[in-house]
Structures are given as C-alpha cells and as structure tokens.
Amino acid sequence: MSISRLFSNSDLPNTKSFHGVMVNKGRVDVTCVGMGCVDSSLDDVYDTVDDMPVWAQERIAMLMVCKDGQTINHIGRRVDDSTFWLFSMGGE
C-alpha cells in the first residue's frame, strides 16, 4: 500500500487509530495507523471486501457513496474511489 495516498490531506482523524484501506482490482490492502493497532481486528490483506469483518464492510459501503475527501464522523473518510480511512473508536 502506498502510505502517501493516505496522508495526502493534513487533517488526520482524532481517534485511537484508523485503518487505511485500498481496494485494487478486488484485492484489499489494509494498514493500521495509531495506538490501537496492537488490538486491530483487521488483517493486512483480503481477497475481496466481502472477506472483511462486517463492521468494515458497512463502513466502506457508507463511504463509497460519499464524495472524495468527505468524512463521516466516527465512521471514516473517503480519500478517493479506491482509498478509505476507517476510524477506530475502540469497539470494533
């Protein structure tokens, strides 16, 4: 995953941690950033979004209908059509 695409905007989420998710030709690459990564429930790679935990699938689905750069509080941020931040509030 190109981590620079996740940090193209300076307004990082104010959360315990977040997951950078990139979907490329069906494959999903995940990078966790922050203090909560030790207990992360997400793997680094998935074959498809459907293989991810339901909470992550639901957040990605919500962000897919947003505009690039749009943030949904406590859910995540759509960076572009294939890159998302999923915010972690500690209960996932």
PyMOL Python script that loads the backbone (N, CA, C, O; Angstrom):
from pymol import cmd

cmd.read_pdbstr("""\
ATOM      1  N   MET A   1       0.841  -1.163   0.000  1.00  0.00           N
ATOM      2  CA  MET A   1       0.000   0.000   0.000  1.00  0.00           C
ATOM      3  C   MET A   1       0.891   1.233   0.000  1.00  0.00           C
ATOM      4  O   MET A   1       1.866   1.299   0.748  1.00  0.00           O
ATOM      5  N   SER A   2       0.564   2.191  -0.823  1.00  0.00           N
ATOM      6  CA  SER A   2       1.306   3.452  -0.837  1.00  0.00           C
ATOM      7  C   SER A   2       0.767   4.338   0.281  1.00  0.00           C
ATOM      8  O   SER A   2      -0.293   4.947   0.137  1.00  0.00           O
ATOM      9  N   ILE A   3       1.480   4.408   1.373  1.00  0.00           N
ATOM     10  CA  ILE A   3       1.017   5.128   2.548  1.00  0.00           C
ATOM     11  C   ILE A   3       0.858   6.618   2.273  1.00  0.00           C
ATOM     12  O   ILE A   3       0.076   7.286   2.949  1.00  0.00           O
ATOM     13  N   SER A   4       1.580   7.146   1.298  1.00  0.00           N
ATOM     14  CA  SER A   4       1.472   8.576   0.994  1.00  0.00           C
ATOM     15  C   SER A   4       0.074   8.953   0.525  1.00  0.00           C
ATOM     16  O   SER A   4      -0.350  10.090   0.731  1.00  0.00           O
ATOM     17  N   ARG A   5      -0.651   8.036  -0.097  1.00  0.00           N
ATOM     18  CA  ARG A   5      -2.017   8.329  -0.532  1.00  0.00           C
ATOM     19  C   ARG A   5      -2.945   8.515   0.664  1.00  0.00           C
ATOM     20  O   ARG A   5      -3.950   9.219   0.565  1.00  0.00           O
ATOM     21  N   LEU A   6      -2.621   7.897   1.781  1.00  0.00           N
ATOM     22  CA  LEU A   6      -3.468   8.025   2.962  1.00  0.00           C
ATOM     23  C   LEU A   6      -3.303   9.376   3.625  1.00  0.00           C
ATOM     24  O   LEU A   6      -4.239   9.882   4.244  1.00  0.00           O
ATOM     25  N   PHE A   7      -2.120   9.970   3.504  1.00  0.00           N
ATOM     26  CA  PHE A   7      -1.818  11.203   4.193  1.00  0.00           C
ATOM     27  C   PHE A   7      -1.758  12.387   3.254  1.00  0.00           C
ATOM     28  O   PHE A   7      -1.042  13.351   3.527  1.00  0.00           O
ATOM     29  N   SER A   8      -2.489  12.340   2.157  1.00  0.00           N
ATOM     30  CA  SER A   8      -2.468  13.440   1.205  1.00  0.00           C
ATOM     31  C   SER A   8      -3.149  14.682   1.777  1.00  0.00           C
ATOM     32  O   SER A   8      -2.974  15.782   1.252  1.00  0.00           O
ATOM     33  N   ASN A   9      -3.915  14.514   2.837  1.00  0.00           N
ATOM     34  CA  ASN A   9      -4.576  15.634   3.488  1.00  0.00           C
ATOM     35  C   ASN A   9      -4.050  15.713   4.918  1.00  0.00           C
ATOM     36  O   ASN A   9      -3.833  14.677   5.547  1.00  0.00           O
ATOM     37  N   SER A  10      -3.845  16.896   5.433  1.00  0.00           N
ATOM     38  CA  SER A  10      -3.214  17.052   6.737  1.00  0.00           C
ATOM     39  C   SER A  10      -4.153  16.845   7.915  1.00  0.00           C
ATOM     40  O   SER A  10      -3.686  16.761   9.051  1.00  0.00           O
ATOM     41  N   ASP A  11      -5.464  16.760   7.685  1.00  0.00           N
ATOM     42  CA  ASP A  11      -6.388  16.631   8.805  1.00  0.00           C
ATOM     43  C   ASP A  11      -6.618  15.161   9.151  1.00  0.00           C
ATOM     44  O   ASP A  11      -7.567  14.536   8.679  1.00  0.00           O
ATOM     45  N   LEU A  12      -5.728  14.626   9.986  1.00  0.00           N
ATOM     46  CA  LEU A  12      -5.825  13.241  10.405  1.00  0.00           C
ATOM     47  C   LEU A  12      -6.964  13.074  11.396  1.00  0.00           C
ATOM     48  O   LEU A  12      -7.302  14.022  12.105  1.00  0.00           O
ATOM     49  N   PRO A  13      -7.562  11.896  11.461  1.00  0.00           N
ATOM     50  CA  PRO A  13      -8.685  11.686  12.378  1.00  0.00           C
ATOM     51  C   PRO A  13      -8.246  11.766  13.835  1.00  0.00           C
ATOM     52  O   PRO A  13      -7.124  11.398  14.184  1.00  0.00           O
ATOM     53  N   ASN A  14      -9.142  12.248  14.668  1.00  0.00           N
ATOM     54  CA  ASN A  14      -8.873  12.337  16.099  1.00  0.00           C
ATOM     55  C   ASN A  14      -9.431  11.077  16.769  1.00  0.00           C
ATOM     56  O   ASN A  14     -10.421  11.140  17.497  1.00  0.00           O
ATOM     57  N   THR A  15      -8.791   9.942  16.517  1.00  0.00           N
ATOM     58  CA  THR A  15      -9.237   8.665  17.038  1.00  0.00           C
ATOM     59  C   THR A  15      -8.053   7.909  17.617  1.00  0.00           C
ATOM     60  O   THR A  15      -6.900   8.305  17.453  1.00  0.00           O
ATOM     61  N   LYS A  16      -8.362   6.819  18.294  1.00  0.00           N
ATOM     62  CA  LYS A  16      -7.338   5.954  18.873  1.00  0.00           C
ATOM     63  C   LYS A  16      -6.428   5.406  17.772  1.00  0.00           C
ATOM     64  O   LYS A  16      -5.212   5.325  17.941  1.00  0.00           O
ATOM     65  N   SER A  17      -7.025   5.040  16.665  1.00  0.00           N
ATOM     66  CA  SER A  17      -6.290   4.570  15.492  1.00  0.00           C
ATOM     67  C   SER A  17      -7.229   4.608  14.298  1.00  0.00           C
ATOM     68  O   SER A  17      -8.432   4.820  14.448  1.00  0.00           O
ATOM     69  N   PHE A  18      -6.678   4.403  13.128  1.00  0.00           N
ATOM     70  CA  PHE A  18      -7.523   4.248  11.945  1.00  0.00           C
ATOM     71  C   PHE A  18      -6.857   3.289  10.982  1.00  0.00           C
ATOM     72  O   PHE A  18      -5.651   3.051  11.047  1.00  0.00           O
ATOM     73  N   HIS A  19      -7.661   2.746  10.089  1.00  0.00           N
ATOM     74  CA  HIS A  19      -7.172   1.803   9.088  1.00  0.00           C
ATOM     75  C   HIS A  19      -7.226   2.464   7.723  1.00  0.00           C
ATOM     76  O   HIS A  19      -8.272   2.964   7.307  1.00  0.00           O
ATOM     77  N   GLY A  20      -6.107   2.465   7.032  1.00  0.00           N
ATOM     78  CA  GLY A  20      -6.079   2.886   5.649  1.00  0.00           C
ATOM     79  C   GLY A  20      -6.406   1.676   4.800  1.00  0.00           C
ATOM     80  O   GLY A  20      -5.741   0.645   4.901  1.00  0.00           O
ATOM     81  N   VAL A  21      -7.432   1.794   3.958  1.00  0.00           N
ATOM     82  CA  VAL A  21      -7.897   0.673   3.139  1.00  0.00           C
ATOM     83  C   VAL A  21      -7.796   1.063   1.678  1.00  0.00           C
ATOM     84  O   VAL A  21      -8.338   2.087   1.260  1.00  0.00           O
ATOM     85  N   MET A  22      -7.093   0.234   0.894  1.00  0.00           N
ATOM     86  CA  MET A  22      -7.003   0.453  -0.545  1.00  0.00           C
ATOM     87  C   MET A  22      -7.537  -0.776  -1.261  1.00  0.00           C
ATOM     88  O   MET A  22      -7.102  -1.899  -1.010  1.00  0.00           O
ATOM     89  N   VAL A  23      -8.494  -0.541  -2.162  1.00  0.00           N
ATOM     90  CA  VAL A  23      -9.090  -1.615  -2.953  1.00  0.00           C
ATOM     91  C   VAL A  23      -8.530  -1.508  -4.364  1.00  0.00           C
ATOM     92  O   VAL A  23      -8.683  -0.479  -5.024  1.00  0.00           O
ATOM     93  N   ASN A  24      -7.878  -2.576  -4.827  1.00  0.00           N
ATOM     94  CA  ASN A  24      -7.250  -2.575  -6.144  1.00  0.00           C
ATOM     95  C   ASN A  24      -7.559  -3.880  -6.845  1.00  0.00           C
ATOM     96  O   ASN A  24      -7.041  -4.935  -6.476  1.00  0.00           O
ATOM     97  N   LYS A  25      -8.412  -3.803  -7.865  1.00  0.00           N
ATOM     98  CA  LYS A  25      -8.808  -4.984  -8.646  1.00  0.00           C
ATOM     99  C   LYS A  25      -9.351  -6.086  -7.741  1.00  0.00           C
ATOM    100  O   LYS A  25      -9.059  -7.266  -7.935  1.00  0.00           O
ATOM    101  N   GLY A  26     -10.149  -5.680  -6.744  1.00  0.00           N
ATOM    102  CA  GLY A  26     -10.765  -6.636  -5.844  1.00  0.00           C
ATOM    103  C   GLY A  26      -9.961  -6.903  -4.593  1.00  0.00           C
ATOM    104  O   GLY A  26     -10.539  -7.107  -3.525  1.00  0.00           O
ATOM    105  N   ARG A  27      -8.651  -6.909  -4.691  1.00  0.00           N
ATOM    106  CA  ARG A  27      -7.786  -7.144  -3.526  1.00  0.00           C
ATOM    107  C   ARG A  27      -7.846  -5.934  -2.596  1.00  0.00           C
ATOM    108  O   ARG A  27      -7.902  -4.789  -3.047  1.00  0.00           O
ATOM    109  N   VAL A  28      -7.835  -6.205  -1.304  1.00  0.00           N
ATOM    110  CA  VAL A  28      -7.922  -5.139  -0.305  1.00  0.00           C
ATOM    111  C   VAL A  28      -6.669  -5.151   0.565  1.00  0.00           C
ATOM    112  O   VAL A  28      -6.370  -6.150   1.220  1.00  0.00           O
ATOM    113  N   ASP A  29      -5.939  -4.034   0.568  1.00  0.00           N
ATOM    114  CA  ASP A  29      -4.760  -3.870   1.419  1.00  0.00           C
ATOM    115  C   ASP A  29      -5.128  -2.945   2.573  1.00  0.00           C
ATOM    116  O   ASP A  29      -5.746  -1.900   2.369  1.00  0.00           O
ATOM    117  N   VAL A  30      -4.743  -3.338   3.788  1.00  0.00           N
ATOM    118  CA  VAL A  30      -5.100  -2.580   4.988  1.00  0.00           C
ATOM    119  C   VAL A  30      -3.833  -2.220   5.751  1.00  0.00           C
ATOM    120  O   VAL A  30      -2.966  -3.067   5.966  1.00  0.00           O
ATOM    121  N   THR A  31      -3.732  -0.955   6.160  1.00  0.00           N
ATOM    122  CA  THR A  31      -2.638  -0.502   7.009  1.00  0.00           C
ATOM    123  C   THR A  31      -3.238   0.179   8.221  1.00  0.00           C
ATOM    124  O   THR A  31      -4.024   1.116   8.085  1.00  0.00           O
ATOM    125  N   CYS A  32      -2.876  -0.282   9.400  1.00  0.00           N
ATOM    126  CA  CYS A  32      -3.365   0.332  10.634  1.00  0.00           C
ATOM    127  C   CYS A  32      -2.369   1.391  11.089  1.00  0.00           C
ATOM    128  O   CYS A  32      -1.157   1.181  11.044  1.00  0.00           O
ATOM    129  N   VAL A  33      -2.902   2.543  11.533  1.00  0.00           N
ATOM    130  CA  VAL A  33      -2.083   3.653  11.995  1.00  0.00           C
ATOM    131  C   VAL A  33      -2.600   4.089  13.363  1.00  0.00           C
ATOM    132  O   VAL A  33      -3.779   4.415  13.505  1.00  0.00           O
ATOM    133  N   GLY A  34      -1.733   4.097  14.366  1.00  0.00           N
ATOM    134  CA  GLY A  34      -2.122   4.597  15.673  1.00  0.00           C
ATOM    135  C   GLY A  34      -1.889   3.603  16.794  1.00  0.00           C
ATOM    136  O   GLY A  34      -1.396   2.496  16.581  1.00  0.00           O
ATOM    137  N   MET A  35      -2.259   4.032  18.004  1.00  0.00           N
ATOM    138  CA  MET A  35      -2.024   3.252  19.207  1.00  0.00           C
ATOM    139  C   MET A  35      -2.891   1.999  19.300  1.00  0.00           C
ATOM    140  O   MET A  35      -2.509   1.045  19.977  1.00  0.00           O
ATOM    141  N   GLY A  36      -4.040   1.976  18.640  1.00  0.00           N
ATOM    142  CA  GLY A  36      -4.943   0.835  18.740  1.00  0.00           C
ATOM    143  C   GLY A  36      -4.604  -0.309  17.812  1.00  0.00           C
ATOM    144  O   GLY A  36      -5.349  -1.286  17.748  1.00  0.00           O
ATOM    145  N   CYS A  37      -3.507  -0.218  17.095  1.00  0.00           N
ATOM    146  CA  CYS A  37      -3.177  -1.242  16.092  1.00  0.00           C
ATOM    147  C   CYS A  37      -2.796  -2.589  16.705  1.00  0.00           C
ATOM    148  O   CYS A  37      -2.925  -3.620  16.045  1.00  0.00           O
ATOM    149  N   VAL A  38      -2.341  -2.598  17.925  1.00  0.00           N
ATOM    150  CA  VAL A  38      -1.971  -3.857  18.570  1.00  0.00           C
ATOM    151  C   VAL A  38      -3.180  -4.782  18.656  1.00  0.00           C
ATOM    152  O   VAL A  38      -3.056  -5.997  18.507  1.00  0.00           O
ATOM    153  N   ASP A  39      -4.338  -4.201  18.895  1.00  0.00           N
ATOM    154  CA  ASP A  39      -5.568  -4.974  19.046  1.00  0.00           C
ATOM    155  C   ASP A  39      -6.440  -4.936  17.795  1.00  0.00           C
ATOM    156  O   ASP A  39      -7.634  -5.225  17.880  1.00  0.00           O
ATOM    157  N   SER A  40      -5.891  -4.593  16.656  1.00  0.00           N
ATOM    158  CA  SER A  40      -6.670  -4.466  15.432  1.00  0.00           C
ATOM    159  C   SER A  40      -7.335  -5.782  15.049  1.00  0.00           C
ATOM    160  O   SER A  40      -6.725  -6.848  15.125  1.00  0.00           O
ATOM    161  N   SER A  41      -8.596  -5.689  14.637  1.00  0.00           N
ATOM    162  CA  SER A  41      -9.337  -6.879  14.217  1.00  0.00           C
ATOM    163  C   SER A  41      -9.251  -7.103  12.711  1.00  0.00           C
ATOM    164  O   SER A  41      -9.882  -8.019  12.184  1.00  0.00           O
ATOM    165  N   LEU A  42      -8.477  -6.273  12.014  1.00  0.00           N
ATOM    166  CA  LEU A  42      -8.345  -6.421  10.568  1.00  0.00           C
ATOM    167  C   LEU A  42      -7.005  -7.035  10.200  1.00  0.00           C
ATOM    168  O   LEU A  42      -5.979  -6.732  10.811  1.00  0.00           O
ATOM    169  N   ASP A  43      -7.026  -7.900   9.195  1.00  0.00           N
ATOM    170  CA  ASP A  43      -5.804  -8.457   8.634  1.00  0.00           C
ATOM    171  C   ASP A  43      -5.180  -7.430   7.688  1.00  0.00           C
ATOM    172  O   ASP A  43      -5.794  -6.406   7.389  1.00  0.00           O
ATOM    173  N   ASP A  44      -3.974  -7.702   7.224  1.00  0.00           N
ATOM    174  CA  ASP A  44      -3.282  -6.786   6.308  1.00  0.00           C
ATOM    175  C   ASP A  44      -3.782  -6.871   4.875  1.00  0.00           C
ATOM    176  O   ASP A  44      -3.709  -5.892   4.133  1.00  0.00           O
ATOM    177  N   VAL A  45      -4.296  -8.053   4.475  1.00  0.00           N
ATOM    178  CA  VAL A  45      -4.727  -8.266   3.091  1.00  0.00           C
ATOM    179  C   VAL A  45      -5.987  -9.137   3.083  1.00  0.00           C
ATOM    180  O   VAL A  45      -6.113 -10.085   3.858  1.00  0.00           O
ATOM    181  N   TYR A  46      -6.910  -8.790   2.189  1.00  0.00           N
ATOM    182  CA  TYR A  46      -8.110  -9.592   1.946  1.00  0.00           C
ATOM    183  C   TYR A  46      -8.252  -9.788   0.441  1.00  0.00           C
ATOM    184  O   TYR A  46      -7.870  -8.918  -0.342  1.00  0.00           O
ATOM    185  N   ASP A  47      -8.800 -10.931   0.039  1.00  0.00           N
ATOM    186  CA  ASP A  47      -9.029 -11.182  -1.390  1.00  0.00           C
ATOM    187  C   ASP A  47     -10.117 -10.270  -1.944  1.00  0.00           C
ATOM    188  O   ASP A  47     -10.030  -9.822  -3.088  1.00  0.00           O
ATOM    189  N   THR A  48     -11.143  -9.993  -1.137  1.00  0.00           N
ATOM    190  CA  THR A  48     -12.238  -9.104  -1.535  1.00  0.00           C
ATOM    191  C   THR A  48     -12.748  -8.363  -0.310  1.00  0.00           C
ATOM    192  O   THR A  48     -12.445  -8.743   0.821  1.00  0.00           O
ATOM    193  N   VAL A  49     -13.518  -7.310  -0.531  1.00  0.00           N
ATOM    194  CA  VAL A  49     -14.151  -6.591   0.570  1.00  0.00           C
ATOM    195  C   VAL A  49     -15.083  -7.523   1.334  1.00  0.00           C
ATOM    196  O   VAL A  49     -15.232  -7.394   2.549  1.00  0.00           O
ATOM    197  N   ASP A  50     -15.707  -8.457   0.631  1.00  0.00           N
ATOM    198  CA  ASP A  50     -16.640  -9.400   1.265  1.00  0.00           C
ATOM    199  C   ASP A  50     -15.962 -10.287   2.306  1.00  0.00           C
ATOM    200  O   ASP A  50     -16.639 -10.843   3.170  1.00  0.00           O
ATOM    201  N   ASP A  51     -14.650 -10.429   2.241  1.00  0.00           N
ATOM    202  CA  ASP A  51     -13.913 -11.250   3.210  1.00  0.00           C
ATOM    203  C   ASP A  51     -13.593 -10.485   4.493  1.00  0.00           C
ATOM    204  O   ASP A  51     -13.128 -11.078   5.466  1.00  0.00           O
ATOM    205  N   MET A  52     -13.833  -9.189   4.503  1.00  0.00           N
ATOM    206  CA  MET A  52     -13.533  -8.354   5.673  1.00  0.00           C
ATOM    207  C   MET A  52     -14.631  -8.521   6.730  1.00  0.00           C
ATOM    208  O   MET A  52     -15.729  -8.976   6.409  1.00  0.00           O
ATOM    209  N   PRO A  53     -14.345  -8.157   7.985  1.00  0.00           N
ATOM    210  CA  PRO A  53     -15.398  -8.174   9.002  1.00  0.00           C
ATOM    211  C   PRO A  53     -16.566  -7.275   8.594  1.00  0.00           C
ATOM    212  O   PRO A  53     -16.383  -6.298   7.868  1.00  0.00           O
ATOM    213  N   VAL A  54     -17.753  -7.612   9.061  1.00  0.00           N
ATOM    214  CA  VAL A  54     -18.962  -6.882   8.671  1.00  0.00           C
ATOM    215  C   VAL A  54     -18.856  -5.396   9.007  1.00  0.00           C
ATOM    216  O   VAL A  54     -19.296  -4.558   8.220  1.00  0.00           O
ATOM    217  N   TRP A  55     -18.280  -5.054  10.161  1.00  0.00           N
ATOM    218  CA  TRP A  55     -18.204  -3.638  10.531  1.00  0.00           C
ATOM    219  C   TRP A  55     -17.396  -2.852   9.500  1.00  0.00           C
ATOM    220  O   TRP A  55     -17.740  -1.712   9.189  1.00  0.00           O
ATOM    221  N   ALA A  56     -16.332  -3.441   8.970  1.00  0.00           N
ATOM    222  CA  ALA A  56     -15.510  -2.761   7.964  1.00  0.00           C
ATOM    223  C   ALA A  56     -16.253  -2.677   6.629  1.00  0.00           C
ATOM    224  O   ALA A  56     -16.200  -1.647   5.956  1.00  0.00           O
ATOM    225  N   GLN A  57     -16.943  -3.748   6.243  1.00  0.00           N
ATOM    226  CA  GLN A  57     -17.737  -3.735   5.011  1.00  0.00           C
ATOM    227  C   GLN A  57     -18.787  -2.627   5.050  1.00  0.00           C
ATOM    228  O   GLN A  57     -18.980  -1.907   4.071  1.00  0.00           O
ATOM    229  N   GLU A  58     -19.464  -2.499   6.193  1.00  0.00           N
ATOM    230  CA  GLU A  58     -20.517  -1.488   6.324  1.00  0.00           C
ATOM    231  C   GLU A  58     -19.953  -0.079   6.220  1.00  0.00           C
ATOM    232  O   GLU A  58     -20.558   0.785   5.585  1.00  0.00           O
ATOM    233  N   ARG A  59     -18.804   0.161   6.836  1.00  0.00           N
ATOM    234  CA  ARG A  59     -18.192   1.497   6.772  1.00  0.00           C
ATOM    235  C   ARG A  59     -17.728   1.824   5.358  1.00  0.00           C
ATOM    236  O   ARG A  59     -17.914   2.946   4.888  1.00  0.00           O
ATOM    237  N   ILE A  60     -17.131   0.861   4.683  1.00  0.00           N
ATOM    238  CA  ILE A  60     -16.707   1.088   3.299  1.00  0.00           C
ATOM    239  C   ILE A  60     -17.918   1.373   2.420  1.00  0.00           C
ATOM    240  O   ILE A  60     -17.865   2.259   1.567  1.00  0.00           O
ATOM    241  N   ALA A  61     -19.013   0.631   2.617  1.00  0.00           N
ATOM    242  CA  ALA A  61     -20.233   0.854   1.828  1.00  0.00           C
ATOM    243  C   ALA A  61     -20.755   2.276   2.025  1.00  0.00           C
ATOM    244  O   ALA A  61     -21.155   2.926   1.059  1.00  0.00           O
ATOM    245  N   MET A  62     -20.757   2.766   3.267  1.00  0.00           N
ATOM    246  CA  MET A  62     -21.203   4.139   3.526  1.00  0.00           C
ATOM    247  C   MET A  62     -20.292   5.155   2.846  1.00  0.00           C
ATOM    248  O   MET A  62     -20.766   6.139   2.277  1.00  0.00           O
ATOM    249  N   LEU A  63     -18.991   4.917   2.906  1.00  0.00           N
ATOM    250  CA  LEU A  63     -18.032   5.865   2.336  1.00  0.00           C
ATOM    251  C   LEU A  63     -18.017   5.839   0.811  1.00  0.00           C
ATOM    252  O   LEU A  63     -17.643   6.827   0.180  1.00  0.00           O
ATOM    253  N   MET A  64     -18.416   4.727   0.219  1.00  0.00           N
ATOM    254  CA  MET A  64     -18.429   4.624  -1.247  1.00  0.00           C
ATOM    255  C   MET A  64     -19.425   5.595  -1.882  1.00  0.00           C
ATOM    256  O   MET A  64     -19.246   5.993  -3.033  1.00  0.00           O
ATOM    257  N   VAL A  65     -20.464   5.980  -1.154  1.00  0.00           N
ATOM    258  CA  VAL A  65     -21.444   6.916  -1.715  1.00  0.00           C
ATOM    259  C   VAL A  65     -21.080   8.374  -1.437  1.00  0.00           C
ATOM    260  O   VAL A  65     -21.792   9.283  -1.866  1.00  0.00           O
ATOM    261  N   CYS A  66     -19.982   8.602  -0.726  1.00  0.00           N
ATOM    262  CA  CYS A  66     -19.523   9.959  -0.425  1.00  0.00           C
ATOM    263  C   CYS A  66     -18.679  10.506  -1.574  1.00  0.00           C
ATOM    264  O   CYS A  66     -18.267   9.778  -2.477  1.00  0.00           O
ATOM    265  N   LYS A  67     -18.439  11.804  -1.507  1.00  0.00           N
ATOM    266  CA  LYS A  67     -17.529  12.452  -2.450  1.00  0.00           C
ATOM    267  C   LYS A  67     -16.102  12.286  -1.939  1.00  0.00           C
ATOM    268  O   LYS A  67     -15.881  12.110  -0.741  1.00  0.00           O
ATOM    269  N   ASP A  68     -15.134  12.343  -2.853  1.00  0.00           N
ATOM    270  CA  ASP A  68     -13.726  12.286  -2.462  1.00  0.00           C
ATOM    271  C   ASP A  68     -13.433  13.384  -1.437  1.00  0.00           C
ATOM    272  O   ASP A  68     -13.822  14.538  -1.616  1.00  0.00           O
ATOM    273  N   GLY A  69     -12.740  13.001  -0.359  1.00  0.00           N
ATOM    274  CA  GLY A  69     -12.378  13.948   0.686  1.00  0.00           C
ATOM    275  C   GLY A  69     -13.428  14.126   1.765  1.00  0.00           C
ATOM    276  O   GLY A  69     -13.187  14.821   2.752  1.00  0.00           O
ATOM    277  N   GLN A  70     -14.600  13.505   1.593  1.00  0.00           N
ATOM    278  CA  GLN A  70     -15.672  13.657   2.581  1.00  0.00           C
ATOM    279  C   GLN A  70     -15.451  12.728   3.774  1.00  0.00           C
ATOM    280  O   GLN A  70     -15.025  11.584   3.615  1.00  0.00           O
ATOM    281  N   THR A  71     -15.746  13.235   4.963  1.00  0.00           N
ATOM    282  CA  THR A  71     -15.601  12.485   6.207  1.00  0.00           C
ATOM    283  C   THR A  71     -16.965  12.287   6.848  1.00  0.00           C
ATOM    284  O   THR A  71     -17.794  13.197   6.846  1.00  0.00           O
ATOM    285  N   ILE A  72     -17.199  11.100   7.398  1.00  0.00           N
ATOM    286  CA  ILE A  72     -18.384  10.825   8.210  1.00  0.00           C
ATOM    287  C   ILE A  72     -17.875  10.583   9.626  1.00  0.00           C
ATOM    288  O   ILE A  72     -17.111   9.648   9.866  1.00  0.00           O
ATOM    289  N   ASN A  73     -18.299  11.425  10.556  1.00  0.00           N
ATOM    290  CA  ASN A  73     -17.836  11.319  11.943  1.00  0.00           C
ATOM    291  C   ASN A  73     -18.006   9.906  12.486  1.00  0.00           C
ATOM    292  O   ASN A  73     -19.048   9.281  12.294  1.00  0.00           O
ATOM    293  N   HIS A  74     -16.991   9.415  13.154  1.00  0.00           N
ATOM    294  CA  HIS A  74     -16.957   8.106  13.808  1.00  0.00           C
ATOM    295  C   HIS A  74     -17.025   6.930  12.830  1.00  0.00           C
ATOM    296  O   HIS A  74     -17.078   5.779  13.264  1.00  0.00           O
ATOM    297  N   ILE A  75     -17.025   7.192  11.531  1.00  0.00           N
ATOM    298  CA  ILE A  75     -17.085   6.133  10.508  1.00  0.00           C
ATOM    299  C   ILE A  75     -15.781   6.086   9.735  1.00  0.00           C
ATOM    300  O   ILE A  75     -15.075   5.078   9.756  1.00  0.00           O
ATOM    301  N   GLY A  76     -15.461   7.183   9.049  1.00  0.00           N
ATOM    302  CA  GLY A  76     -14.250   7.204   8.243  1.00  0.00           C
ATOM    303  C   GLY A  76     -14.234   8.336   7.250  1.00  0.00           C
ATOM    304  O   GLY A  76     -15.013   9.285   7.340  1.00  0.00           O
ATOM    305  N   ARG A  77     -13.328   8.216   6.297  1.00  0.00           N
ATOM    306  CA  ARG A  77     -13.140   9.248   5.276  1.00  0.00           C
ATOM    307  C   ARG A  77     -12.879   8.574   3.936  1.00  0.00           C
ATOM    308  O   ARG A  77     -12.126   7.605   3.845  1.00  0.00           O
ATOM    309  N   ARG A  78     -13.508   9.100   2.912  1.00  0.00           N
ATOM    310  CA  ARG A  78     -13.222   8.645   1.551  1.00  0.00           C
ATOM    311  C   ARG A  78     -12.112   9.528   0.998  1.00  0.00           C
ATOM    312  O   ARG A  78     -12.297  10.737   0.858  1.00  0.00           O
ATOM    313  N   VAL A  79     -10.969   8.943   0.685  1.00  0.00           N
ATOM    314  CA  VAL A  79      -9.861   9.689   0.096  1.00  0.00           C
ATOM    315  C   VAL A  79     -10.102   9.812  -1.402  1.00  0.00           C
ATOM    316  O   VAL A  79     -10.039  10.908  -1.959  1.00  0.00           O
ATOM    317  N   ASP A  80     -10.376   8.685  -2.051  1.00  0.00           N
ATOM    318  CA  ASP A  80     -10.749   8.658  -3.466  1.00  0.00           C
ATOM    319  C   ASP A  80     -11.564   7.389  -3.698  1.00  0.00           C
ATOM    320  O   ASP A  80     -11.973   6.734  -2.739  1.00  0.00           O
ATOM    321  N   ASP A  81     -11.803   7.036  -4.957  1.00  0.00           N
ATOM    322  CA  ASP A  81     -12.705   5.912  -5.239  1.00  0.00           C
ATOM    323  C   ASP A  81     -12.176   4.553  -4.795  1.00  0.00           C
ATOM    324  O   ASP A  81     -12.933   3.583  -4.785  1.00  0.00           O
ATOM    325  N   SER A  82     -10.907   4.454  -4.430  1.00  0.00           N
ATOM    326  CA  SER A  82     -10.367   3.158  -4.006  1.00  0.00           C
ATOM    327  C   SER A  82      -9.609   3.218  -2.674  1.00  0.00           C
ATOM    328  O   SER A  82      -9.037   2.218  -2.241  1.00  0.00           O
ATOM    329  N   THR A  83      -9.606   4.389  -2.025  1.00  0.00           N
ATOM    330  CA  THR A  83      -8.846   4.559  -0.785  1.00  0.00           C
ATOM    331  C   THR A  83      -9.742   5.161   0.288  1.00  0.00           C
ATOM    332  O   THR A  83     -10.404   6.177   0.072  1.00  0.00           O
ATOM    333  N   PHE A  84      -9.749   4.510   1.453  1.00  0.00           N
ATOM    334  CA  PHE A  84     -10.615   4.930   2.548  1.00  0.00           C
ATOM    335  C   PHE A  84      -9.864   4.886   3.868  1.00  0.00           C
ATOM    336  O   PHE A  84      -8.941   4.089   4.037  1.00  0.00           O
ATOM    337  N   TRP A  85     -10.259   5.742   4.803  1.00  0.00           N
ATOM    338  CA  TRP A  85      -9.825   5.637   6.196  1.00  0.00           C
ATOM    339  C   TRP A  85     -11.018   5.101   6.975  1.00  0.00           C
ATOM    340  O   TRP A  85     -12.126   5.620   6.841  1.00  0.00           O
ATOM    341  N   LEU A  86     -10.810   4.081   7.778  1.00  0.00           N
ATOM    342  CA  LEU A  86     -11.854   3.593   8.671  1.00  0.00           C
ATOM    343  C   LEU A  86     -11.431   3.958  10.085  1.00  0.00           C
ATOM    344  O   LEU A  86     -10.415   3.467  10.575  1.00  0.00           O
ATOM    345  N   PHE A  87     -12.203   4.816  10.744  1.00  0.00           N
ATOM    346  CA  PHE A  87     -11.854   5.275  12.072  1.00  0.00           C
ATOM    347  C   PHE A  87     -12.138   4.181  13.090  1.00  0.00           C
ATOM    348  O   PHE A  87     -13.139   3.473  12.986  1.00  0.00           O
ATOM    349  N   SER A  88     -11.271   4.047  14.058  1.00  0.00           N
ATOM    350  CA  SER A  88     -11.430   3.063  15.129  1.00  0.00           C
ATOM    351  C   SER A  88     -11.744   3.792  16.422  1.00  0.00           C
ATOM    352  O   SER A  88     -10.964   4.626  16.881  1.00  0.00           O
ATOM    353  N   MET A  89     -12.890   3.474  17.006  1.00  0.00           N
ATOM    354  CA  MET A  89     -13.291   4.095  18.261  1.00  0.00           C
ATOM    355  C   MET A  89     -13.048   3.145  19.441  1.00  0.00           C
ATOM    356  O   MET A  89     -13.364   3.477  20.584  1.00  0.00           O
ATOM    357  N   GLY A  90     -12.491   1.973  19.161  1.00  0.00           N
ATOM    358  CA  GLY A  90     -12.128   1.055  20.224  1.00  0.00           C
ATOM    359  C   GLY A  90     -13.092  -0.090  20.465  1.00  0.00           C
ATOM    360  O   GLY A  90     -12.840  -0.910  21.347  1.00  0.00           O
ATOM    361  N   GLY A  91     -14.185  -0.183  19.722  1.00  0.00           N
ATOM    362  CA  GLY A  91     -15.147  -1.250  19.965  1.00  0.00           C
ATOM    363  C   GLY A  91     -15.338  -2.193  18.804  1.00  0.00           C
ATOM    364  O   GLY A  91     -16.253  -3.017  18.818  1.00  0.00           O
ATOM    365  N   GLU A  92     -14.488  -2.088  17.792  1.00  0.00           N
ATOM    366  CA  GLU A  92     -14.674  -2.895  16.597  1.00  0.00           C
ATOM    367  C   GLU A  92     -14.229  -4.339  16.843  1.00  0.00           C
ATOM    368  O   GLU A  92     -14.313  -5.173  15.942  1.00  0.00           O
TER     369      GLU A  92
END
""", "prot")
cmd.dss("prot")
cmd.show_as("cartoon", "prot")
cmd.util.cbc("prot")
cmd.orient("prot")
